[in-house]
């Protein structure tokens, strides 16, 4: 594993993300630059152990099974539902309609009202409302368009398995707690991360990368 690195505890970022949930509303909004840092050696070891256990991502698309690592076969939105199953759709609109039935619990907020952000009327700008309540979403483009990839259950996701490595340009975390940590994997060097807070949306080209440039098209894996 990587040695000789500056240790910056990732757990601090996660705690900060969780603490911010207490005063959040159920509508994702454009957010300030997220906290950034480097994963500690111990944290990277833990993450690599988790990633080593991952399996190929097999999705259902148009009634057939596809391995996402080899491409989306024309799909524009793919989602992992709480059961761990993955489904892909021709459009984001089709995904939203179908996922409301496949994962209804995801669309219910922690306050117990049973309303999604869209149903409650608590919406940010239209482009940002496309990540339904309860999901963590990544988009191909910085204006929250292009291919959309989303998850509802916690875990560490190797984006190469989803054909999304170095392709994410924006993201939203539309849930009340947990946040998400996005990492750039580097060989023999500490992995930079950015901590995406709850109920926030981010344009990655606007986020400064630790060693220069921006976070655009740098995401290699995500922990949520």
N, C-alpha and C positions, 0 to 999 in steps of 0.2 A: 504494500500500500504506500501511498505517498508519505514522504518523511520531510522533516525540516521545514515546518511551516508556521506561520503566525496563527495562533489559536484565537478565534472569535466565536464564542458559543452561539450556536444556532438556537438553542433553547430560549435565549433571551428574546429573540425575535418572535418566537411562537408565543411566548407569554404576553408580549406587547400586543400581538394580534388578538389574542383572546380577551385581553382586558378592554380593548376598544369596542367589543361587541355590546357591552352593557348599555351604551347610549345610542346604538345604531338603529336606523330605520330599515325597512325591508325593501329599499330601492337602491340599486347600485348607482353611484354617481362618479363623475370624473374625480380622480384622487390626486393628491400631491405625490411627489416621487416617493416610492417605497423605501424602507430601510434596506441597505445592501451590506454585504460583508463576505467573509470567506468561511467555508465550513472547516471545523476543526478536524484533526486527523481521526479522532475517535468517532466523530459524527460521520465522516466519509466512510470509515470502515463499516459502520452500522448500515449506512445507505447501500453500499455495495453488496453487503450480505442480503439485503432485501431485494435488490435488483437481480441478484443471481438466482433467486427463486421464481422470478417472473416467467411466464410462458408466452408463446406466440399469441397475439391478439387476433382471435377469429371472430369476425363480425357477421351478422345476418344482414344481407342487402339484396332486395328484390327476390326474396325467397331462397337465396343460395348463400353458402358460406364463403367468405373471402378472408385471406390473411392480410391484415392492414399493412404489415411491414412491406408488402409487395405492391402497395398502391390501393387507392380507394375505388378503383373501377368506375369512376364517374360520380361517385357520391360527393355531396357537399357538406354534410353534417353527420358526425358519428358521436355516439354517446354510450357510456358505460352506466347501466342502471344499477340500483342497489344490490341486485342478485349477482352481479358480476358479469352478466351477459352484455354483449355489445351489439348495437344496432346502428345501421347507416341509412341515410335517406338522400333523395335527390335534391331536396331544398331544406333550408332551415325551418321554413313554415311547416313542411310536412313533419319534420322532426318534432317540433313543438306540439303539434296536434296529437301525434302518436304517443309521445312520451308522457303526456298528461294522463293517459290511460295505463301505460306500462309502469310508471313510477309516480302514482298519485301522492304518496306520502312525502315525496321530495318537495312538492309544491305547497306544503303547509308550513307556516312559520312557527318559530319556537314559542310565540306568545299564545298559541292555541286557538287563533281565530279561524284557522282552516282556509285562509285566503292566500293566494299567490300574490306577488307584487303587482302583477297586471290586474288581477281581480280587485285588489284593494284600492287601485287607482294611484298607488304610490310609485310613480314612474319618474325616472330621470329622462334625459334626451332619448329619442326613439331608438337610435343605434345602440344605446347601452342597455335597453330593456330586453334585448334579444337573448340574454343569459337568464333563463328562468330561475325563480327562487329555489334555493337548495343546491344549485350547481356551481362548479368551477369551470370556466370556459376559456379556451384559447382560440384566437382567430389568426388566419393567414396574413391578413392585412392590418395596417395600423388604424384604420377607421372602422374596426369591428365588422369587417366584411370578409369575403372569401371563405375558404373551408373553415368549418367550426368544429372543434373537438371539445367534449365536455365529460365531466365525471361528477358523481354524487357521493360515492363512498370513499372513505379515507384509504390511503395507500401511497406507495411510491411507484410512479409511472415512468418507464423508460420510453421517451418520445420516439426513439428510433423504431420501436415495436409498433408504433401507431402511424408511421410514415409522417412524422411531424418534427423530427429533429432539425434544429436550426431553421425553423420555418415559422415560428410564432412571432407576430408583430403587435399583438394586443391581447388583453385578458381581463376577465372580471371574476370576482369572488362574490357571488350573490347568496350568502348565507350568514348566519349570526355568529358563528364561532368556528375557530380552527384555522382560518386563513389558508394560505398556500405558500410554499417556498419553491421558487424556480431556480434551477441550478444550471451552470455551464460546466460540463465535464472537461477537465484538462489533465493531460498525462504528466505525472511527476511534479505537479504543481497543485496548490490548494484550489478547490472548486469555488468560484464566486457564486453568490446567491443573491436573489432579491426577494423580500418578504412582501407578498401581496395581502393587504389587510382585508378584513371582512367588509362586505357591502361596498366594495370599491371597484373601479375600472381603471385600466392603465394602458397608455400607449407606449410600447417599449422603445421606439426611437427617441422618446423624450426622456428616458431614464438613463443616467450616466453609468457606463460600465466602469468597473473598478480600475482597470488599467488603461482606460481611454476609449473613446467612442461611445456607443450606446448599446443597450440590450437588444436591439433589433436583430432577429434571426440568430439568437445565441442560446436559446433554451434547449437543453439536452434531456433533462428529466425534472419531474415535479413531485413534491411531497405535499400531501394534504391530509 
